[in-house]
Amino acid sequence: MTLKWGVLGAGSVAQRRAMPALNKAKDTELYALLSRDADRAKGLAHEYGATNAYTTVDALLADDALDAIYVSTPVHLHCEQVIAAAERGLHVLCDKPMALTPQECTEMIAACDANGVHLQVCFLFRFHSCFQQIRTWVSEGRFGQVVHGRMPFLKQYQLTPDEWRAKPEEGGGGCFMDLGPHSVDLLRYLIGEVNAVSAFYNSAVRNAAVEETGGIVMHFDNGAQAFTDLSFSVPHCDIVLELYGTEGTVWVYNDNGWQIRTHFDGEDQLIPSQFEDLYQGQFEHFAECVGNNVPPVTTGTDGLRANEILAAAYSSGQTGQVVSCPPTR
């Protein structure tokens, strides 16, 4: 079964990553896209090989040939657009963060469940083979008891005051909401469920209306803890992930591609990693889930949990207290 995809929000990420991946992925077809400027929409459709181009959400979702929608719009639009797609019977892949609030996530999940459509959130790190291998090692007990994890996500991003990421009402926050979903989700995927967080953040470099730099400490049901440090103000960071257990350690770092260094049974090993198109992997996995009823690697509930953890982190940063965040589903 080939899924005909519509791209709702053909912005820079969709152009650089998602639409090229759709054109490479098996069992997928880039069928339609949306851009509010008619000439731009037609130009993008021609450039990326989409059959149809639309300038309104209603027109895109009304295309009866579509099977699925990739939602890649500003965060404050996700809830309304995912619900509208679900009510049209379209399967949905939603970019992260899933929504502005946990309540919106819950409404999105309910709409997809009620209409019998498949929902995934774009947590790309889960699809990289190195993290799938680490998750297998965790489940096999190679680390012994997991004690601590760390995932820095530090980049240099020049926020401008008029863009949606710089407006709390449109993006939900700064580096926590933009980068944090990836690291919060991956640490939870590898270590287990989170039950409480503590956090701090600031905008000390550019005095933006949203946080530019901060950190989140997560406490897990299994007794482990993990830290993710996040920033829009750092030009370079080599470390991707660290995971420490009573019997083993793994480091993932970026050296012309992700490299994995392990320390198990007193021996070090270096495992080079090849480039993997994670968007392609997720689109192909999505098609398998819809066509062959394969259990999904990432779900709407995972998107909800990331939002719940981040909401607790913001509360902790405001109050200076540890904030409980047990799952609501």
URTA-V265944 format. One record per pair of residues at least 24 apart in sequence whose C-alpha atoms are under 7 Angstrom apart, sorted by sequence separation. I is the first residue (numbers start at 1). J is the second residue. D is the distance in whole Angstrom. If there is no record, write none. Layout:
# URTA-V265944
i->I j->J d->D
i->I j->J d->D
This chain:
# URTA-V265944
i->3 j->27 d->6
i->4 j->28 d->6
i->5 j->29 d->6
i->6 j->30 d->7
i->10 j->34 d->6
i->61 j->85 d->6
i->67 j->91 d->6
i->68 j->92 d->6
i->69 j->93 d->6
i->70 j->94 d->6
i->71 j->95 d->6
i->75 j->99 d->6
i->76 j->100 d->6
i->194 j->218 d->6
i->195 j->219 d->6
i->2 j->27 d->4
i->3 j->28 d->5
i->4 j->29 d->5
i->5 j->30 d->5
i->6 j->31 d->6
i->7 j->32 d->6
i->8 j->33 d->6
i->9 j->34 d->6
i->10 j->35 d->6
i->75 j->100 d->6
i->79 j->104 d->6
i->83 j->108 d->6
i->86 j->111 d->6
i->96 j->121 d->6
i->194 j->219 d->6
i->195 j->220 d->6
i->1 j->27 d->6
i->2 j->28 d->5
i->3 j->29 d->6
i->4 j->30 d->6
i->5 j->31 d->5
i->6 j->32 d->5
i->7 j->33 d->5
i->8 j->34 d->5
i->9 j->35 d->6
i->34 j->60 d->7
i->82 j->108 d->6
i->86 j->112 d->5
i->89 j->115 d->6
i->91 j->117 d->5
i->92 j->118 d->6
i->93 j->119 d->6
i->94 j->120 d->6
i->95 j->121 d->6
i->96 j->122 d->6
i->153 j->179 d->7
i->194 j->220 d->4
i->195 j->221 d->6
i->2 j->29 d->7
i->4 j->31 d->5
i->5 j->32 d->7
i->6 j->33 d->5
i->7 j->34 d->6
i->61 j->88 d->7
i->90 j->117 d->6
i->91 j->118 d->5
i->92 j->119 d->5
i->93 j->120 d->5
i->94 j->121 d->5
i->95 j->122 d->5
i->96 j->123 d->7
i->193 j->220 d->6
i->194 j->221 d->6
i->83 j->111 d->6
i->87 j->115 d->6
i->89 j->117 d->6
i->91 j->119 d->6
i->92 j->120 d->6
i->93 j->121 d->6
i->94 j->122 d->6
i->192 j->220 d->6
i->193 j->221 d->6
i->19 j->48 d->7
i->79 j->108 d->6
i->86 j->115 d->6
i->93 j->122 d->7
i->86 j->117 d->6
i->151 j->183 d->6
i->174 j->210 d->5
i->175 j->211 d->6
i->173 j->210 d->5
i->174 j->211 d->5
i->175 j->212 d->6
i->173 j->211 d->7
i->174 j->212 d->6
i->175 j->213 d->7
i->167 j->209 d->7
i->168 j->210 d->6
i->166 j->209 d->6
i->167 j->210 d->7
i->166 j->210 d->6
i->183 j->228 d->7
i->180 j->230 d->7
i->179 j->230 d->7
i->176 j->230 d->7
i->135 j->190 d->5
i->175 j->230 d->6
i->175 j->231 d->6
i->175 j->232 d->6
i->14 j->72 d->7
i->123 j->182 d->6
i->6 j->66 d->7
i->126 j->186 d->7
i->5 j->66 d->6
i->8 j->69 d->7
i->125 j->186 d->7
i->4 j->66 d->5
i->5 j->67 d->6
i->6 j->68 d->6
i->7 j->69 d->6
i->8 j->70 d->6
i->9 j->71 d->6
i->4 j->67 d->5
i->5 j->68 d->5
i->6 j->69 d->5
i->7 j->70 d->5
i->8 j->71 d->5
i->9 j->72 d->5
i->3 j->67 d->6
i->4 j->68 d->6
i->5 j->69 d->6
i->6 j->70 d->6
i->7 j->71 d->6
i->8 j->72 d->6
i->9 j->73 d->5
i->3 j->68 d->7
i->8 j->73 d->7
i->100 j->172 d->5
i->157 j->232 d->5
i->148 j->224 d->6
i->149 j->225 d->7
i->150 j->226 d->5
i->151 j->227 d->7
i->152 j->228 d->5
i->153 j->229 d->6
i->154 j->230 d->5
i->155 j->231 d->6
i->156 j->232 d->5
i->157 j->233 d->6
i->147 j->224 d->5
i->148 j->225 d->5
i->149 j->226 d->4
i->150 j->227 d->5
i->151 j->228 d->5
i->152 j->229 d->5
i->153 j->230 d->5
i->154 j->231 d->5
i->155 j->232 d->5
i->156 j->233 d->5
i->146 j->224 d->6
i->147 j->225 d->6
i->148 j->226 d->5
i->149 j->227 d->6
i->150 j->228 d->6
i->151 j->229 d->7
i->152 j->230 d->6
i->153 j->231 d->7
i->154 j->232 d->6
i->155 j->233 d->6
i->156 j->234 d->5
i->155 j->234 d->5
i->156 j->235 d->5
i->97 j->177 d->6
i->154 j->234 d->6
i->155 j->235 d->5
i->97 j->178 d->7
i->155 j->236 d->6
i->154 j->237 d->6
i->97 j->181 d->6
i->96 j->181 d->7
i->152 j->239 d->7
i->152 j->240 d->6
i->151 j->240 d->6
i->152 j->241 d->7
i->74 j->164 d->7
i->151 j->241 d->5
i->150 j->241 d->6
i->151 j->242 d->6
i->150 j->242 d->5
i->149 j->242 d->5
i->150 j->243 d->7
i->76 j->170 d->5
i->149 j->243 d->4
i->75 j->170 d->6
i->76 j->171 d->6
i->148 j->243 d->6
i->149 j->244 d->6
i->74 j->170 d->7
i->75 j->171 d->5
i->148 j->244 d->5
i->74 j->171 d->7
i->147 j->244 d->6
i->148 j->245 d->7
i->216 j->313 d->7
i->146 j->244 d->6
i->147 j->245 d->5
i->146 j->245 d->4
i->147 j->246 d->7
i->145 j->245 d->5
i->146 j->246 d->7
i->144 j->245 d->6
i->145 j->246 d->5
i->143 j->245 d->5
i->144 j->246 d->5
i->143 j->246 d->6
i->144 j->247 d->5
i->143 j->247 d->5
i->144 j->248 d->7
i->142 j->247 d->7
i->143 j->248 d->4
i->142 j->248 d->6
i->143 j->249 d->7
i->199 j->313 d->5
i->197 j->312 d->7
i->198 j->313 d->6
i->197 j->313 d->6
i->201 j->317 d->6
i->199 j->316 d->5
i->200 j->317 d->4
i->198 j->316 d->5
i->199 j->317 d->5
i->185 j->306 d->6
i->184 j->306 d->6
i->198 j->321 d->7
i->198 j->322 d->5
i->181 j->306 d->6
i->197 j->322 d->6
i->198 j->323 d->6
i->196 j->322 d->7
i->197 j->323 d->5
i->196 j->323 d->5
i->197 j->324 d->7
i->196 j->324 d->4
i->195 j->324 d->6
i->196 j->325 d->5
i->195 j->325 d->5
i->195 j->326 d->5
i->128 j->276 d->7
i->128 j->278 d->6
i->127 j->278 d->6
i->124 j->278 d->6
i->127 j->281 d->6
i->124 j->279 d->7
i->127 j->282 d->7
i->118 j->290 d->7
i->123 j->298 d->7
i->121 j->298 d->6
i->120 j->298 d->6
i->121 j->299 d->6
i->120 j->299 d->5
i->121 j->300 d->6
i->119 j->299 d->6
i->120 j->300 d->5
i->119 j->300 d->6
i->121 j->303 d->6
i->109 j->300 d->6
i->106 j->304 d->7
i->105 j->304 d->5
i->102 j->304 d->6
i->98 j->303 d->6
i->102 j->307 d->5
i->101 j->307 d->6
i->102 j->308 d->6
i->25 j->280 d->5
i->24 j->280 d->7
i->27 j->284 d->7
i->21 j->279 d->6
i->22 j->280 d->6
i->25 j->283 d->7
i->26 j->284 d->6
i->21 j->280 d->5
i->25 j->284 d->6
i->27 j->287 d->6
i->18 j->279 d->6
i->22 j->283 d->7
i->17 j->279 d->7
i->3 j->287 d->7
i->1 j->291 d->6
